[in-house]
Amino acid sequence: MNGTVPTRALLATALAPTLLLTACTDSTEADTTGTPTRIVLADAQPLGEFEPVNGYGELGVSPIFEGLLRPESSGDDALPELVPALAASAPEPNEDNTVWDVELRTDVTFSDGSALDADDVMATYSAVLDPDTASEVAGSYSMIESVTAVDDHTVRFTLNYPYYAMPARLTLGITPSEEITPGPAADSERNRAPVGTGPYVLADLSADQAVFEANPEYHGTAPEVTELVILSVPDDNTRAQRMRAGNIDGTVLPPVTAETFAHVDGSEVLPVRTAEWRGLSLPSDHPFTADPDARLAMNLGVDRDGIVENVLAGHGRPAHTPVPDVYGEAHDPEAVFAYDPDAAAELLDEAGWEEGPDGVRVRDGDRAEFTLYYLASDHLRRDLATAFAAEMEPLGIEVDIQGASWDEMGENSTQAGILLGGGDKPYDLDTQVYATLHTREADTPTYENPGDFAIPGVDEDLEEARRSLDPDERVEAYHRVQRSYVENPTYVFMAFVDHTYVAAEDDWDRGPLVLEPHAHGVSWGPWWNLAEWRR
Amino acid sequence: MSFSPVRRIRSHRTRWRDRRRELAGLVARRVALGLPMLVGLSALVFLLAARSPFNPLAAYLGAGFQRTTAEQRESLSTALGFDVPWWRAWWSWASDLLHGDLGWSRGYAMPVSEVFAERLPWTLLLSGTALAVAVLSALVWGTVAGLHPGSWPDRIVTRVGVLVQAVPPFVLALGSVTVFAVILRWAPVAGAAAPGEAPTFGGVVTHLVLPACTLALTQLPWLLLAVRTAVARARGSEPVRAARARGVSPARVVTGHVLPVSLAPLVTIVGARLPELVVGAVLVEEIFAWPGIAAALVASAQSLDFPLLAALTLATTAVVLLGSLLADSAYLFLDPRVSADV
């Protein structure tokens, strides 16, 4: 019996997928010109959280929304300048920086056709400050006491304390007052139906893609890239494969995966700088880390260049203090710890921490051993914690690393170290360093200075910088902060991380990159100013 | 022993009547068991979520959680409703459900019912196609292998089956993307339609081939090996030997005698492996960025989007229960020796 039926059917089922596949190879291909007017990008995030009240486009970078100010960049190696977007001119502070007046442009309409006025700005900021909206970003605006309209086109921000860095809080996207509804911002319809004043409007939103088209109401120069498509592709490898197959123009990838595109023709790897640091807080209520010599020794004994090279695939920079060199004059290039494990060992010996029988140092019965927590779901933090523990072992310091949730870490923050990140909103130095280095106060966030240390002199200098009206005085004060810190370190800062993007090569004049906040994805990278790309 | 056509029809009728009664009993028992199970399970989702170390507020705030004060966290939890005890959260969810309201998905910023409406058709299309491809291929290849146990086609089919079974689904998925989409460029890498365009019939078919074949492949080995064994056993059975002795053509022996007997185990296995299909769909949808509901399961679990997570868990459980009920019912009709008392 040789069943003729099965054999034929076998061939048919074996070949069917192949035939189907070959029948469909003539699918649409990318624009062959060097300046395609349609850009297709793949993002890791789900789509549909386009709500400025909840922090979408908070730093003035978004295709749909604009803030009163926007960043204007000269490159990602320096702070961007904050220039008027919806504001008619630079914000005007009173003599002690407690009241800021902003005049609005009069020629701006939202994409729904309504005109921009002071009410819209008031409504947006008030919604962020309203506890009922549960805005994710409310904490960044705690210096604002009230927002009022001086007239139709002038808004006044009255602050709780003098705050020189207020312009960095004026980039929040503005939404029409009529659109703002009570209740949690996360539950608002605006997430999927945004109305803004930016160069693009959301034309279509489905489960896996968002299509943005040029906004006919836009008050600026019409963008030359007229259509932006963002696909939601959660899997890192799938985004890399799509990039490799050539049917998208760019995506965001982890450093190590991005690096595999370094030699792929037609695409380029774009690392973009941030002020985001990774490092660990040290516990004050622990016999070893409470010793200033021990903290200094750990800072001298960690090979930051090696960590950047090995853990970050080279896409980062060593961090000694929370102040990276992008802050220009305010950064003190002398405030560094030279890598010197021998000096670290000597310092520990002198402080009385002597090697015990198992290789771990001991002083008066106290072991040089502490727990280091990292957020269990964050692979980078895990790898950094592991690297740090490995660097400490030859010094005779035992670091027990442990993955944990935020709640567990918060409960033990004065007895154990925590692998932390910071510098998420980098456009002023106050948010970059104040809470991180200042003595804990009643309203200090739980994971800022969680070790609860006080560095002599630092509180006064931080406050002077915040209240000072003279930029030179501020620079001086920040220099003193950095110098006091390196004499008496309370953390071990390890690295500033880069965000890594892969983009298809094209002939667009893209303009400079911009220093990025923690937020990343395809709204940033080389696409942050897509509306200004020129032929 | 006469074989008058009238008597045969009548015996079929009485068999159908008896079976119908048995079927009604089976359905009633399964529903009586299934409903309380679903209720208990939904409560369990809320209980486990409350007892888990995951903090919904941390999931909601992401990196921003680090920079909140205890006071801010309390106020946020109150505004977002994270501070109510789990049984009250469950109760309000369940009573809304009884009124036809599935709740609001924060992860997708739309009602849960709309998440289902937007994504479920894509998953049905993907899983349905994959299941059809898997069952058809299993029947064909399983029959070929089973008809000649020990022959080279049998050895190849069996070994390939065992090999594929041993490869994790995500490796199969990434491998097929690399080979067919990146190297050969025969199919698109991912998604359900060309970027920026509305789905068209041709476009969807092109995008469907790779994920559906991958998903089918992950389901194939069990089905294939089961069919092969059943066919090999049926081949040596008396009715088949008798048919062959009567000079019935080989093709007719296979379609008329071997396959009907081998079908029953296949049906049970398909029913029993529905959970696997769901799990496979989760992985395949994630890797192929397929806009289906299984990908939403991952996203809702990661962001602790309770209303969506609970609805999806219930729906998945209901599908599995229904699948095994359908399989057992079909078995009643396919094999007269089976009773529904189990």
Contacts between the chains, C-beta under 8 A, distances in Angstrom:
chain1	res1	chain2	res2	distance
A	1	B	147	7.3
A	1	B	244	7.6
A	1	B	250	3.8
A	1	B	253	7.2
A	2	B	250	7.0
A	3	B	143	7.5
A	3	B	144	7.5
A	3	B	147	6.1
A	3	B	250	5.5
A	3	B	251	5.9
A	3	B	254	5.3
A	4	B	250	7.7
A	4	B	251	6.0
A	5	B	251	4.6
A	5	B	254	6.4
A	5	B	255	6.7
A	6	B	140	6.2
A	6	B	143	5.2
A	6	B	144	4.7
A	6	B	147	7.0
A	6	B	254	6.7
A	7	B	144	7.2
A	9	B	140	4.5
A	10	B	140	5.3
A	10	B	141	6.4
A	10	B	144	5.5
A	12	B	140	8.0
A	13	B	133	7.9
A	13	B	136	6.0
A	13	B	137	4.9
A	13	B	140	5.2
A	13	B	141	7.4
A	17	B	133	7.8
A	17	B	209	6.0
A	17	B	213	4.9
A	20	B	205	7.1
A	20	B	209	5.0
A	21	B	180	6.5
A	21	B	186	4.1
A	21	B	187	5.2
A	21	B	209	5.6
A	21	B	210	7.7
A	22	B	186	6.1
A	24	B	186	7.6
A	24	B	187	6.8
A	24	B	202	7.2
A	24	B	205	6.9
A	24	B	206	3.9
A	24	B	209	7.2
A	25	B	185	7.0
A	25	B	186	5.6
A	27	B	188	6.3
A	27	B	194	6.6
A	27	B	203	7.5
A	27	B	206	5.8
A	28	B	194	5.1
A	28	B	197	7.6
A	38	B	196	6.6
A	40	B	195	4.3
A	40	B	196	6.2
A	46	B	107	6.5
A	46	B	108	6.8
A	46	B	299	6.0
A	48	B	108	5.9
A	48	B	109	4.9
A	48	B	110	7.3
A	49	B	109	5.9
A	51	B	109	7.7
A	55	B	64	7.6
A	131	B	75	4.8
A	131	B	76	8.0
A	131	B	79	6.0
A	132	B	79	5.5
A	133	B	79	7.3
A	134	B	75	7.8
A	134	B	76	4.9
A	134	B	79	3.7
A	134	B	80	5.0
A	136	B	60	7.2
A	136	B	61	5.5
A	136	B	62	7.9
A	136	B	64	5.4
A	137	B	64	7.0
A	138	B	72	7.1
A	139	B	64	7.3
A	139	B	67	5.9
A	139	B	68	5.7
A	139	B	69	7.5
A	139	B	72	5.7
A	184	B	79	5.7
A	184	B	80	5.6
A	186	B	60	7.1
A	186	B	80	7.0
A	186	B	106	4.7
A	186	B	109	7.1
A	187	B	104	5.4
A	187	B	106	6.7
A	187	B	109	7.8
A	188	B	109	7.6
A	191	B	109	3.5
A	192	B	109	5.5
A	192	B	110	6.2
A	206	B	118	7.2
A	206	B	291	6.9
A	207	B	118	5.2
A	207	B	119	5.5
A	207	B	122	7.3
A	207	B	291	3.5
A	208	B	191	6.0
A	208	B	192	6.6
A	208	B	289	6.0
A	208	B	290	7.9
A	208	B	291	3.9
A	209	B	191	7.6
A	209	B	195	6.5
A	209	B	196	6.9
A	211	B	196	5.5
A	227	B	196	6.8
A	229	B	195	4.9
A	229	B	196	3.8
A	231	B	191	6.3
A	231	B	195	5.8
A	231	B	289	6.9
A	232	B	289	7.0
A	233	B	190	6.1
A	233	B	191	7.6
A	233	B	289	4.2
A	234	B	286	6.2
A	234	B	289	7.0
A	234	B	295	7.3
A	234	B	298	7.6
A	234	B	299	7.3
A	235	B	286	5.6
A	235	B	287	5.3
A	235	B	289	7.0
A	237	B	174	5.9
A	237	B	287	7.3
A	238	B	177	7.0
A	238	B	189	6.8
A	238	B	190	5.2
A	238	B	287	5.4
A	238	B	288	6.9
A	238	B	289	5.7
A	241	B	174	7.7
A	241	B	177	5.1
A	241	B	178	6.8
A	241	B	181	6.6
A	241	B	182	5.5
A	241	B	189	5.0
A	241	B	190	7.4
A	242	B	189	4.5
A	242	B	190	5.9
A	244	B	182	5.0
A	245	B	181	5.4
A	245	B	182	5.1
A	245	B	185	6.6
A	245	B	188	7.5
A	245	B	189	4.7
A	247	B	188	6.7
A	247	B	189	6.8
A	247	B	195	6.9
A	248	B	195	6.8
A	405	B	53	4.7
A	405	B	54	6.9
A	405	B	55	6.2
A	405	B	58	7.0
A	406	B	55	6.3
A	406	B	58	4.9
A	406	B	65	5.6
A	406	B	66	7.4
A	407	B	53	7.4
A	407	B	55	5.6
A	407	B	58	7.7
A	408	B	53	7.3
A	420	B	66	6.8
A	421	B	63	6.8
A	421	B	66	7.1
A	422	B	66	7.6
A	424	B	63	6.2
A	424	B	64	7.6
A	424	B	67	7.4
A	435	B	67	7.4
A	443	B	69	5.6
A	443	B	71	7.4
A	444	B	69	6.8
A	445	B	66	7.0
A	445	B	67	4.6
A	445	B	68	5.5
A	445	B	69	5.1
A	445	B	72	7.8
A	446	B	66	7.9
A	446	B	68	6.9
A	446	B	69	6.5
A	446	B	70	6.1
A	446	B	73	7.9
A	447	B	66	4.3
A	447	B	67	7.0
A	448	B	66	7.9
A	448	B	67	6.7
A	518	B	63	5.3
